[in-house]
Amino acid sequence: MNNRHLKLPPWAKSLSARLLVLTVSFVMLAEVFVFAPSVARFRIDWLKAHLDSGYLAALALEATPDQMIPDDLERELLSNAGIEAVILRREDRKLLLQRDDMPAKVDKDVQLTNFSIPMALMEGLSTLTQTENRVLRVVGMPSMAPDFEIEVLVHEDRLIEAMRNFGWRVFGLSLMISFFTAGLVYFALNRLLVRPMRTLTHDMIRFREDPQDKSSLIDPGERDDEIGVARQELAMMQQDIQAMLNQRRRLAALGTAATKISHDLRNALATSMLMTEQLARSQDDEVRAVVPRLLSSMERAVYISEQTLSFARETPPPRDLATFTLIELIEEIRDQILLHKCEQLLDGAMDDTQKDDEPCPTRIEIDLPEDVMLEADYDMLFRAFSNLMRNPIEAGATVVTITHNIQAEPEAGTEGRTESGKTRSFIDVIITDNGPGLPEKAIKNLFVPFAGSGREGGTGLGLAIARELISTHNGELLLTATGPDGAVFTVTLPISS
């Protein structure tokens, strides 16, 4: 485990800083989409206002009896309106006002009677970036007299200056709105999300530094949103981890003690077995009658001690690889189990007249090919299959059937690629019995030491050791089925090529 000290990042690299930058950026981006229509709308309003001013100047000319006004008054009217010339078209006549005798050359026509929104946006941005002082001829209808068409000539530099001033005002206002909105969003999200996440992260770091400290457990709080659920789940996970660590600490201490006890117990039992064998030569029939049961109990105690000592190792012992047939291994295990089982039954349950007449009630039926070769540690697999075949018989099964299924899969080459034409074969060894099946407690803790036993008095080490030994050979052990009619275990092992 990496024990380096973790800490929260500085503010510049924190989630809070990124949230602030992103909020300001997104609000400014939204203001950009507001700025372009605002400038375009300002341009149209400015041009319409000059149309109205030109219309008012033309009305002053039309109000005179002979429709003639002094040149000075005409120039003053147009100057105050900010235009160069005005043409008012009526049904029967046309009125003209101009500041100079020679009208300015028109550079661009602007139609306000017929325009679209995309065109207005493009014209607004074009005017805002214009560097030349062009003369615009604006054609439209004044708001005060929508039945008449009027034309005015204006210099574009005044429009550009007015639009830029308006743009700066909009930009400044947008910037203020952006930071104000970003600040509100930032403080809201910081309080609702960022601060709780930083607190949660701090609690996780503190728990990681000392998982067994009860004061490091977080308080789930009363929030009912996603963060509240996360805190509740983390609190339960921390409690489960602490319980698991405490259990493992107790099991480690128990395992150390059990290892020492098992070692001494095995030595004592070995001596007792030697002395018990001497009792078998006694002339007393009653003494000889109890010797087989006594030996069987001692052998069982030695077997449990050996299992405990073996499982107490941190790593499995090194493999002594050899090549042998699978059926040879299984038949030797069968012969040993039946010999021990039948001798135990005959010695304990029958008299001398029944021993020759009654066959052994336990059967182990084998259906395996004779040419399947394994490259493995013979003793390790012997022990693993011995556990799997002995357990159902000790639980009450009378028939154990061993069948097989051979499968092949493409062999992986370098970097995980499949090499063409090459396959790797596996054999599924299926062990079926007619026993009572596994209880629910054993199924839940199937491969858990000291908890997964399926019979009374068992240690639960047999399946755990078998799984570890089979896994050492790149194999797999699975419980395929279980019920009142028996259980089915499947062992998958690679076949030697």
N, C-alpha and C positions, 0 to 999 in steps of 0.2 A: 504494500500500500504506500502510495506517495504521501508523505507526512509534511510536505512543504506547507507553510502557512498561507492561507488564502485571505485576501482582503478585497473590499469593494473598490472599484476603479475610481480615479479622481473625477471631479465634476465635469471637466472638459471632455472626458471620454465616457461619461455616464449616459444612461438612458434619458435623464432629464435634459441634458444639453442637446442631445439629438432630437428630442421631442420639441424643444424650443425652436431650433433651427428649422425643422421640418414644418412646424406650424406657421412661422413667419414666411417661409418660402411659399407654402401653399396659399396663404392669404394674399401675398403679393401677386402670385400667379392669377388668382381670381380677380384682383384689381386690374391686372393688365387687360383682361377681357371686358372689364367695365370701362377702362380708359378710352379704348378705341371708339366705342359707340358714343361716349360722352363728347369726345372731340368732334366727331362727325356731326352730332346733333348741334353743337355750338356753331360749326361752320354754316349749317343750313339756317339757323336762327339769325346769325350775323348778316347773311346775304338777304334774308327776308326783311330784316329791319332796315336795310339800305333800300330795298324796294319800296317799303312804306315811306321812308324819308324822301325818296325821289317822287313818289306819288304826291306827297304834301307840297313839294316844291312845284310840281306841275299844276296843282290846284291853285297856287298863288298866281301862276301865269294865266290860267284859264279864267280867274276871277276878274281880270282887267277887261275894260270894255273892248279894246282892240287887240287883246291878247298880246300886248307888247309891254315889256318892262325894261327899265334902264339896265345897261350892261353891268353896272356895279352891283345893283340889287340881284341880278341873275347870278353873278359869280358868288355873292355872299350867300344866297340860298343854297347853291350847290356845295359851297365850301363847308357850310354848317352841316349839310347832310353827309359830307364825306364822299361825294361822288363827282365824277367828271362830266357826265352828261346823262340826260333823261329823255326817253322817247315814250310818250303816252299815246297809245293807239285807241281811237274810238271808231265807231262804225262809219262816221262821215268825215273824220279828219284825223290828223296826227299832230301832236304838240311836241316841240323839241326845245330842250334847254341844254346849253353846254357852256363850260367855263372858258374855253378858248375858241378862237375862230376856226382853228384847224383841229378837228377831233383827233384824239390819240388812236394809234393803231391797236386794233383788238388782237390779243394773243390767244385767247381761249374763250369759248362760249360755255356758259353754265345754264342748263335748263332746270328750273325749279318746278316746272309744271308736270314733269314726268321723270321720276328717278326711283331707283330701287335701293333697298338697304345695303346689299353688297357694294353697289356703285358708290353710295354715300360713304361707306367705310373706306373704300379705296381712295376716293377723292379727298377725304379728310386727312388720311395719312400722307398722301402725296403733297397736299398743301402744307402740312406741318413740316415736311422735309425740304420744301422748295427754297432755293437760294436766290432766284432771279425775281425782279419786280415786274410781274406781268400785268397786263391790262385785261380785266375780265369783263365780258358782256353778259350780264345776268338778265335772264328772261323769265318772267313769272307774273303772277297776279297778286297784287297787294291784298293784305288781309282786310283792309277797309273797303275795297271795291273788287270783289272776286270776279266781277263780270268783265273787267278790263285787263288787257295785257300791257305790261310795262317793261321797258328795257332800261337798264342803268349800266354805266361804265364805271368801274371802280379799280383802284390800284390794289394789287394783291398783297403788297407789303404791309398795309394796315391790317388786312385779314390775318396774315402770318403772325404779326406781332400780337394781335389779340388772341389768336389760338394758342400761341406759345405761353402767354401769360396765364391763359385759362388752364393749359396743360400743367404748368408748374403748380398752380393752385390745386388742381385735381390730384397731382402726384403727392404733394405735401399732405393733403387730406387723406389720401389713400394710405400713405405711410403711417399716419397717425392711427387710422382705423385698423391697419394691419397689426401694428404693435399692440394696440389696445385689445383687439380680438385675440391675437396670439397670446397675450398675457393672460386673458381670461381662460382661454382653452388650456394653456400650459398649467396654470395653477389648479384648474379643475382636474385635468388628467393626472397632474403630479400628486394631488391629494387622493384621487380615487384609485390610481393604478401604480404610479412610479414609487411613491413612498411605501405602500403596502408590499410591493415587490422587493424593494431594498430591505425592508424589515424581514420579509420571508427569506431572502438570500442570506442576510446576517444570521438568522436563526439556523439555517441549514449549515453555514460554515461553523457556527459554534457547536452544533450537534456533531459535525464530522470530526472536530478536534477531540471530543471526548464523548463517544456514543453511550458510555455506561453511566454518565453523570445525569441523574434524574432532573437536576435543575436546568439542563439543556433542552428539555422537552418544551416545545412551543405551546403557547396558549391558542387554541383554535379560534377563539373569539365567537362573535355572534353574527358575522356577515353571512348572508345567504346567497351571494352572487358567486361567480366563478372563482374569484380569489378566496372567498370564504370556504368554498368546497375544497380548493387546493390546500388551504391551511388545515382543514379537518382531516383530509386524506393524509397529509404529511404527519400530522400528530398521531394518527393511528399507525402509520408506517413506522414512526420512531418508537412507538410502544412495542410493536411487533419485533423490531430489530433488537431493542433492549431485552425483551423476553427471550429471543433466540440466542443472544450473546450470553445471557445468564445461564440458559440451559446448556449451551456448549461449554461454558466454563465449568459448570457442575459435571457435565459428562467427561470433560478432559481430566478433571480431578478424579472422578470415579474410574475412568479408564486407566489412569496411572496406578491407582490403588489395586484395581482388578488385575492388572498385569503382574504386579508383584505377588498378589495372592495366588493367581493362577500358576505362576512359575513354581512357587513353593508347594501348592496343592498337587501339581502334576508329579513332582518328585516324591511326595508322600504317598500318592496313589500308586505310583510304580512299585514302590516297596511293598505296599499292601497287596498288590496283585501277585507279587512273587510269593508272599506268605500264604495267600489264598490258594494258589496252585499247589502248595504243599499240603493244604487241607484236603485237596481232592484225592490224595493217596491214603486218607484215613480209613481205618477199618470200620468206622461207625457209619451206618447207612444214612442216618439223619444228617450227619455232617456233610457227607457227599451230596445229599439231595439239595442243600442250600447253596453249595459252592457255585453252580452255574448262574443262579440269579445274582449272587454276590459279585461274581466276575462281570456280569453284564452291567450291573450298576456302576462298578468301578470304571469299566470301559467307557460308559456314557459320561461319567465325570471327567475322565481324561480327554474325551473328545470335545466337551464344552470348554475345558481349559485351553486346549489347542486352538479352538476357534477364537477364543477371547484374545489369546496371545497374538494370533495371526492378524486379527483385525486391528489390534492396537498399533501395528506398524504404520508409520506415516505414509510410506510408499510400498507398493507390492515388491516382493523379492524379484531379483533378476531372473529372466527366463532362460531355461536350458533347452534350446530348440532341438527337436528331433522330428523325423518323418515317420509317420505310422498311419495305419488305416483307422478310420473312425469306428468301424464295427468291432475291431479288436479292443478298442478302449471301452466301448459300451458293454461288450460281452464280459469283460473282466469285472466291471463294476456290478453287472447283474449277478455274476457268480458269487461275488463277495457278499452282496446284500442278501441274496437268497440263502446262502450258507449260514450267515449269522442269524437271519430271521427264522429259518426253519429249525436250526439247532435250538434256538431260544424257545420256540413253541414246543418242540418235542421234549426238551428237558424240563420245561415248566408245566406243561399241560397234559402230558400223556404218560401212561405207564409203559413198561417194557413190551407188553403184548400188543399195544397199539402202534408202536413206532414203525414196524415193518409194513403195516396194512394201510395206514393213513398217509396220503401224499401231503406235501406242503401246500396250504391253501393259497399262498401268495404266488402270483405269476407276473413275469416281466416279459412281454412279447416285443420282439425287435424286428423291424422291417427296414433295414438299411442296406445300401449297396456295398459290395465287398471291395470295390476299387476306388472309393473316395479316400484320398490321402490328405492328411493334415500336416502342416509344418508348425509345430507348437511345442509347448512344454507339457509333456505327458502327465506329470504329477499334478500340475495346476488344473488341467482340464479334467483329470480323474477326480479331483476334489470337487470341482464345480458340478459336474454331472452326477457325482455321488450324492451331493446335497439335494439336487433336483429330483433324483430317483428315490432317495430314502425318505424325504419329507412326506410324500403322500402315503407311503406304506405305514409310517409311524402315526399318521393321522387317521388310519383306518381303511385305506384303499387295499383291495385284494388283487386288482389288475392294473398294471402300468403298461401302456402301449407306446412304443417309440417308432414314429414314422419319419418320413423326410420329404423334402421338396428342394430340387436343385434349380437355381436361377442364375442368369448371367447378365452382366451389364457392361457397357463400353468402358474400357480402361482409360482414365484421364492421363493425358501427357503433361508436358511442361506448361506452366501458366494456366492450368485448368482446362486446356484444349483436349478434345477427345481424339485419340490416335485411331486412324482408320484401320479397321479389320481386327483390332485387338480387343478382347473381352476379358473380364474377370469373373470367375464363378464363385458362387456362394451356395452353401447348403443350409437349409432350415431344418433343424432337428426338433420335431414336434413331440413333446412328452405329454401324454394324456392319461388320466387316471379316473377311476370310478369312486373316488373318495367323497367325503361330504362337502368338498369345495372350501373356499376360503371365506372366513367371516368378514363382515364389513370393516371392522377395525383393522384387520390384516391387509385388506385391499387398499385402504387409505394410507397405510404406512408400510407398503409392501417391501421396499428396499431400505427402510430406516432401521438401523441397528437397535436392538433391544425393544423395538416397538412393532415390528412387522411379523411376529410369529403367528402362525395359523393354528396352533394347537397349545393346549395347556402345558405349562412347564417349559416351553421353548424359549430360546434366547432371542430369536429374530436375527441371528447373525448368519444363518445358512444362506439365505437368498442374497443378503448384502455382500457376503464374500463371493458367492457364485457370480454375481453381476460384475464385481470388480475384477475377478480373474478372467472372465470372458471378455470384458472390455479391454483388458491388457492385450488380448490377441486380436484387437480390431473387430470384435464381434459385438453382438447385442443380445440381451435377454429381455423378453417381454412376456407379460401375462396376457394370453390371447383370449381366454374365456374362463369363467368360473360359475358354479351353480351347485344345486343340490346333487347333480349327477356327476360332479367331479370338476377338475380344473385342467386347463391346457396351458402349458408354457412352451414358448418357441425360442430356440437358441439359433442365432445366425452366425456362421463362421465362414471365413474365406477358405477355399479349397486350394491346396497346393498344386501348382501347375506341373 
